[in-house]
Amino acid sequence: MEVLRRPHGVLLALPLLACGVTRIEDTRAEVTYTVEQEKTWHVKDRVPSAERRVRVYSDGRVTLDGVARTWFENGVLESERYHNDGRPIGTWRSWYESGVPRSEVVMGDGLEPAPMRFYHPDGTLAAEGMGLAGVKEGEWTFRFPNGAVSERGSFRAGIRQGTWTAWDESGAKREQGEYVDGRRAGGWSRWPADTSPPTQ
């Protein structure tokens, strides 16, 4: 009890309120999920169109989980991609309708650059460089089907940045200049086909 003196010398006794702890319980249900396999068809039960595995959560979310594939109408595999609860993982691949490889992209951990490669329809290398979770990052080289370099420059978060150089199929330099946020900036040097520009 705490004793307070009121005016005129009268004492008033007041009980002190005890400090209580309020316990708050989370009454929300635990979020759970089920795994479902989905498949569509070009021709029912004969030629598949796409298949994927998903996690369906009790709170309404749906995320890709495992491998997802697509096919062309001729039955040739078109793409193969992997996810772990919605996060891209592994090596993603795609093919042309002829079955020739089209791309090979290592997703990595999204923190360190990982290799990416793209191919021409004849199977020759079209472009290669590094990427972060499938987005071009750092220096890239593009090539003609004969193997000659067509362009070289850098990307930042998938956007062209810095100095880029272009050549023709004979290896002669044709233009060079700067990109800023994906757009050409400043004056570009150009060498017409009827001149003798510097080579690589």
N, C-alpha and C positions, 0 to 999 in steps of 0.2 A: 504494500500500500504506500501511496505517496501522500504526504500531508501538506495541504496548502493553507495559508492563512488568508481568510477572507477579511474584508473590512470589519472593523469593530471587534477584532480579536476572536472571531468565530472560526473554529477549525472545520475543514471539509476533507473528508477522506475519500480518495478516488482510487479505484483499482487500476493498476497499470495493465495495458493491453499486452498480452504475450505475443511475441513475434512468431508468426506461423509460416510454414512452408507450404506453398500451393503447388500441388503436383498436377501437371497437365499431361494427359495421356493422348497420344496420337491414335485417333480412332479410325484413321484411314486404313483400308485393307492393303495388305502387302501386294506390291506389283508383281505379277507373274507373267509368264509368256508361254506360248505354244509354238512349235516349229511346223511350218506348212510348206509343202512342195507344190509349186504352181507350174502348169504347162499349157501351152497353146499350140495349135496345129495349122500348118498350111493345108494338109490333107489329113483328116481325122485318123488317128492311130497308125498313120503311115509316114507322113513327112512332118516333123515337128517344126514349129516356128520359134518358140522360146520356152525356156524353163528357168526357174529360179527357186531358191529356198529363202524363206523369210521367217523372221520372228514376229509374232503378233502378240503385243503386250495387252494386258488387261486394262491399261489406261488409254488404249486406243492407238498407240504408236505401232508402226510397222517398219522394220528395218531389214535390209538385205543381209543374209547370213549364209556363208558357204559359196558355192559356185553358181554363176548365172551364165547361161549360154543362149545364143541365137543361131538360127540356120537360114540359109537361102532357100528359095523354093525348090531348087534342084537337090536339096538334101545336104549340101556342103556346109560345114560348120563356118559361121561368120564371125563369132566373137566368143571369148571365154574370159570371164572376170570373177574375181574373188573378193568377198567381204567378210568381216568379222563384226557382227552387230552394227552394220552400217558403215564401218570403217574400211576403206579400200586396202587390200593387202595382196601380197604375192606378185606374180607376173601376169599382167593382162595381155592377151593376144587377140589379134584379129586376122582374117583372111579375105582375099578376093574370092569372087564367085567361082573362079577357076581352081581354087584350093591353094593358090600361092600365098605365102605369108604377106600380110599388109602392115602389121605393127607388132612391136614387142615392147611393153612398158613395165619396168620394175617399179612398183609403188613405193617400196621401202617403208620407212617409219614416218615419213613426212617431215623429218627434221634434217636429215642428211641427203644431199642429192644422189639420185640413182639413175642408171642409164635408161635411155629411150631410143628406139630405132624404128624407122619407117621405110617401107620398100615400094619400089615401082611395081606395076602389074607383071613385069617380066621377072621379078624376083631380085633385081639388083637394088642395092642400097640407095634410098632416096634422101634420107636425113638421119642425123644422129646427134645426140647431145645428152645433157643431164636434165633431170626434172625433180620437183618436189611434189610427191603424191600425184604424179601424172601431169604436172604443169611445168612447161619449159622454163629452165633456169640456167643461166650461165651461157657459155659459148656453144653455138650450134653450127653444123656444116650441112649444106644441102648439095646434092649431086644430080647430074644428068644420068640417064640410063647407061651412058658409056663410061661412067665412073668419074668423069671430070667434075670438079667443084663448080657449082653454079652460084652459090651464095655462102657467105660466112659472116657471123656476127653474134651478138649476145642478146639474151632475153632476161627480163626481170619480172617474175610473177606472170609469165606467159606473154609479156609485151616486149616488142623490140626496143632496145635501148643501146645507145652508143654507136660506134662506128660499124657500118656494114659495107661489104664489098661484094660485087657481082661480076662474074666472068661468063664468057660464052663457051660453047662446047669444045672449042679449040684450045681453051686455056687462056685466052686473051682477056685482060681486065676491061670491063665495059663501064662500070660506074662505082663510085664510092662516096659515102657521105654519112651524116649523123641522123640517128633516130632519137626523138625525145618523146617518151610516153606513147610509143607506137606510131608516131607521125614523123615524116621527114622534116628536118629542120636545117636552116642555113643553106649555103650553096653546095650543090653536089657536083663532083667532077664526073664528066662523061666522055667516053671515047667511042665515037661512031664506028660502025663495022668497017668503013673504008679507010680507017686510019691504022696506025701501028701503035697501039697502047702497050704499056708495060705488061708483062706476063706475071704469073704467080711467083 
